[in-house]
Amino acid sequence: MKHKKGLAATLALCVSLTAGGASVLAFSDVKDEGQKTIVDSLHAKGVVNGVTADLFRPDLALSEPQGVQLIVNAFGLKNEYAAASAAQNKISPTAWYADAVQAATQNGLSIPVELNPQAKMTREQFAILLLEGINTTGEYPVIMLYNDIKDENKIGKDAKSAVQNLLNMDIIELDKDGNFRPDQSLTRMEAASMIFNALEFVDKHGNGGSTEPTPTNPGEGQQGIVPTVTSTKVDDKTVKVKLTAQMPHPGYGLKIEDVKLEKDGRAIVLYTIIQPDPDMMYPMVITDVTAETDIPTGYTAEAQPSGK
């Protein structure tokens, strides 16, 4: 799949990742060979430029408008009509990023109404925009696996699905401690690496599925799916048990097959994962699914896959 070149940069964008028509140059401050390959490749495609002719400044943080411009450049998003969108209401039409904001908004990206040109774009914000940018090129198969993120409680509700999907696409990765660091600002090199991986993913799977990976099937061994168990007293004789599991999209379900009462006081709740309809398309949004049953008072509920 060919990626269109982004919009030409203005002088005001001299420190951002922007489009350009120059030939590939080796930036003297990108020492790592892997990073050099990424930057040179994106520069050749007109996705990024350096701060100067020979400096890329990989550790410089992106501003919110620069992050939007980068997504627009990477996926060739265009401003097809002049009518101002809601996101541009408080943006001067002469601002260097006005056209990029309009293009991004027209293509369904979640651009805030008040884009702050001085604010640094966070890793969480960029993850949302990046997945939305990928989705403008088609729909893609994603491995169905829930990733354990150590600082998931810091990730905003709107960003959790994007982060999980990008991890499963091998577009982003966690740090050595298993954290995503959602509220930290994004560096130029981090953004370039994510974009590089995203474009490789789109090229590999062309138009949403020329090559489909084998999905992790939660119904076979329940890989990656561990329901939580909550118990609520109904009356003196009965306790209601609720299983809750997070699934990659709303096509999945959860079913309790049987309950085994053990002599040691355990109530083994056997469950299976209901598989999605293969002929249906589902939004890639992490979804909580539940199943309930009753057990006698005095037993402690424990969930186990049924093995069916």
C-alpha positions in Angstrom: 0.0 0.0 0.0 1.3 3.4 -0.9 1.2 6.2 1.7 0.5 9.7 0.4 2.9 12.4 1.5 1.7 14.8 4.1 1.1 18.5 3.9 4.0 20.9 3.4 5.5 22.3 6.6 5.5 26.0 7.3 8.3 27.9 9.0 6.4 27.8 12.2 6.6 24.1 12.2 10.4 24.0 12.1 10.7 22.0 15.3 8.0 19.5 14.5 7.8 16.2 12.6 6.6 17.4 9.2 6.4 16.5 5.6 9.2 17.3 3.2 10.5 16.6 -0.2 14.2 16.5 0.5 16.4 13.5 -0.1 17.3 11.2 2.7 20.0 12.7 5.0 21.8 11.1 7.9 21.0 13.0 11.1 24.2 13.3 13.2 22.4 13.1 16.5 20.7 9.7 15.7 23.4 7.3 16.8 21.5 4.0 17.2 21.4 2.1 13.9 17.9 0.9 14.4 16.6 4.4 15.1 18.6 5.7 12.1 16.8 3.2 9.9 13.4 4.3 11.2 14.1 8.1 10.9 15.7 7.8 7.4 12.8 5.6 6.1 10.2 8.1 7.4 12.2 11.0 6.1 12.3 9.4 2.6 8.5 9.0 2.6 8.1 12.7 3.6 6.6 11.9 7.0 9.3 13.5 9.2 12.0 16.2 8.9 14.8 17.2 11.1 14.9 20.3 13.3 17.8 21.4 11.0 19.4 19.8 8.0 21.6 17.5 10.1 19.8 17.4 13.5 16.7 15.3 14.3 16.5 16.0 18.0 15.1 12.5 18.9 14.6 13.4 22.6 12.6 16.6 22.0 9.0 16.4 23.2 6.1 16.8 20.7 3.4 19.4 21.2 -0.2 18.5 20.7 -0.4 20.1 17.2 2.9 18.5 16.2 1.5 15.1 17.1 -1.7 15.7 15.0 0.4 16.9 12.1 2.5 13.7 12.3 -0.5 11.5 12.1 -1.9 13.5 9.2 1.4 13.2 7.4 1.8 9.5 8.0 -1.6 8.4 6.8 -2.0 11.0 4.0 -5.1 12.6 5.6 -6.5 15.4 3.5 -8.7 18.5 4.2 -11.3 17.9 1.6 -13.5 20.9 2.3 -13.2 24.3 3.8 -16.0 24.3 6.3 -14.6 24.6 9.8 -15.1 21.6 12.1 -16.0 21.9 15.8 -12.4 21.2 16.6 -11.3 24.2 14.7 -13.7 26.7 16.3 -11.1 28.1 18.5 -8.2 27.7 16.1 -7.1 30.6 14.0 -7.3 29.7 10.3 -3.8 31.1 9.9 -2.3 28.8 12.5 0.3 26.5 11.0 -1.6 23.4 12.2 -5.2 24.5 11.2 -5.2 22.5 8.0 -3.9 19.4 9.8 -6.5 19.7 12.5 -9.2 20.0 9.9 -8.0 17.0 7.9 -7.7 14.9 11.1 -11.2 15.9 12.2 -12.7 15.1 8.8 -11.2 11.6 9.0 -12.8 10.9 12.4 -9.8 11.5 14.7 -10.5 12.6 18.2 -9.2 16.1 18.1 -10.0 18.2 21.2 -11.9 21.4 20.7 -9.2 23.4 22.4 -5.9 22.2 21.0 -3.1 23.7 23.1 -0.1 24.6 20.9 2.1 24.8 24.0 1.0 21.6 25.6 3.1 18.4 25.2 1.3 15.4 23.7 1.1 12.5 26.0 1.8 8.9 25.1 -1.9 8.2 25.8 -3.2 10.9 23.5 -0.9 9.8 20.7 -2.0 6.1 21.1 -5.6 7.1 20.6 -4.8 9.2 17.5 -2.5 6.6 16.1 -5.1 3.8 16.2 -7.6 6.1 14.7 -5.2 7.0 11.9 -4.6 3.3 11.2 -8.4 2.8 11.0 -8.7 5.4 8.3 -6.8 2.9 6.0 -9.1 -0.1 6.6 -10.1 -2.7 9.2 -7.4 -5.2 10.4 -7.3 -8.5 12.2 -6.0 -8.3 15.7 -4.7 -11.0 18.0 -7.2 -11.5 20.8 -5.0 -11.2 23.9 -5.4 -9.1 27.0 -2.1 -7.6 28.0 -1.1 -7.0 31.6 -0.1 -3.4 31.9 1.4 -2.6 35.3 0.2 1.1 35.3 -3.1 0.4 33.6 -4.9 2.3 36.4 -3.3 5.5 35.0 -4.6 5.0 31.5 -7.8 6.9 30.7 -10.9 5.0 29.9 -10.9 6.2 26.3 -7.3 5.1 25.8 -7.3 1.6 27.2 -8.7 -0.1 24.1 -6.3 1.8 21.8 -3.3 0.8 24.0 -4.4 -2.9 24.1 -4.9 -3.0 20.4 -1.6 -1.3 19.5 0.2 -3.8 21.8 -1.4 -6.7 20.0 -0.5 -5.2 16.7 3.2 -5.0 17.9 3.1 -1.3 17.1 3.9 -0.1 20.7 5.6 -1.8 23.6 5.8 -1.5 27.3 8.9 -0.5 29.2 11.1 -3.0 31.0 8.9 -2.8 34.1 5.7 -3.5 32.1 4.5 0.1 32.2 3.0 2.2 29.4 3.6 5.6 31.1 0.4 7.1 29.6 0.7 10.6 31.1 4.3 11.2 30.1 5.1 13.4 27.1 6.0 11.7 23.8 9.5 12.2 22.3 10.1 12.7 18.6 11.9 9.3 18.4 9.1 7.5 20.3 6.5 8.9 17.9 8.7 8.1 14.9 9.1 4.5 16.1 5.3 4.1 16.6 4.5 5.5 13.2 7.2 3.3 11.5 5.6 0.2 13.1 2.1 1.4 12.2 3.0 1.9 8.5 4.7 -1.5 8.4 1.6 -3.1 9.9 -0.7 -1.4 7.3 1.6 -2.4 4.5 1.8 -6.0 5.7 -2.0 -6.4 6.1 -2.9 -4.2 3.1 -6.5 -2.9 3.1 -7.5 -4.8 6.2 -6.6 -8.4 5.8 -4.4 -9.6 3.0 -2.5 -11.6 5.6 -4.4 -12.6 8.7 -2.6 -13.7 11.9 -3.9 -16.6 13.8 -5.9 -15.1 16.7 -5.5 -16.3 20.2 -8.7 -18.3 20.9 -9.9 -17.6 24.4 -12.1 -20.7 24.1 -9.2 -23.1 23.9 -7.4 -23.1 27.2 -8.7 -19.6 27.9 -5.3 -18.0 27.1 -5.0 -14.6 28.6 -8.6 -14.6 29.9 -8.9 -14.9 33.7 -12.4 -13.9 35.0 -12.7 -12.2 38.3 -15.1 -13.7 40.9 -17.4 -11.7 43.1 -19.9 -13.2 45.6 -23.0 -11.5 47.0 -25.2 -12.9 49.7 -28.8 -13.4 48.5 -30.3 -14.9 51.7 -29.2 -17.3 54.5 -29.1 -20.2 52.0 -27.9 -18.7 48.8 -24.9 -16.7 47.4 -24.9 -15.2 43.9 -21.6 -15.6 42.1 -20.6 -13.3 39.3 -17.8 -13.9 36.8 -16.4 -10.9 34.9 -13.9 -11.0 32.1 -12.4 -8.4 29.7 -12.7 -9.3 26.1 -11.1 -7.7 23.0 -14.5 -6.8 21.6 -18.2 -7.2 22.3 -18.6 -10.3 20.0 -17.3 -12.5 22.9 -19.4 -13.8 25.7 -19.0 -15.7 29.0 -21.0 -18.8 29.9 -21.2 -20.9 33.1 -21.3 -24.6 32.3 -21.5 -26.2 35.7 -20.8 -25.8 39.4 -19.0 -28.5 41.4 -19.3 -28.4 45.2 -16.1 -29.8 46.7 -15.7 -31.3 50.2 -13.1 -28.7 51.1 -15.7 -25.9 50.8 -14.9 -24.7 47.3 -17.5 -24.2 44.7 -15.7 -24.7 41.3 -17.5 -22.6 38.7 -16.8 -24.0 35.3 -17.0 -21.5 32.5 -16.4 -21.2 28.7 -15.8 -18.3 26.4 -18.5 -17.8 23.8 -16.8 -17.1 20.5 -17.8 -14.3 18.2 -19.7 -14.8 15.0 -17.0 -15.1 12.3 -19.4 -13.4 9.8 -19.8 -10.3 11.9 -17.6 -7.3 12.2 -17.1 -5.9 15.8 -15.6 -2.7 17.0 -12.2 -3.3 18.6 -13.3 -2.0 22.0 -12.3 -3.9 25.2 -15.6 -5.0 26.7 -16.6 -6.5 30.1 -18.6 -9.7 29.8 -20.3 -11.4 32.8 -22.1 -14.6 33.8 -23.9 -15.4 37.1 -25.0 -18.4 39.0 -26.1 -19.3 42.6 -24.2 -21.5 45.1 -25.1 -22.6 48.6 -24.0 -20.5 51.6 -20.8 -21.7 53.1 -18.9 -22.3 49.9 -16.1 -20.2 48.4 -16.4 -19.7 44.6 -13.5 -20.4 42.3 -13.6 -20.0 38.5 -12.0 -22.6 36.3 -12.3 -23.2 32.5 -14.6 -26.1 31.7 -12.2 -27.5 29.1 -15.1 -27.9 26.6 
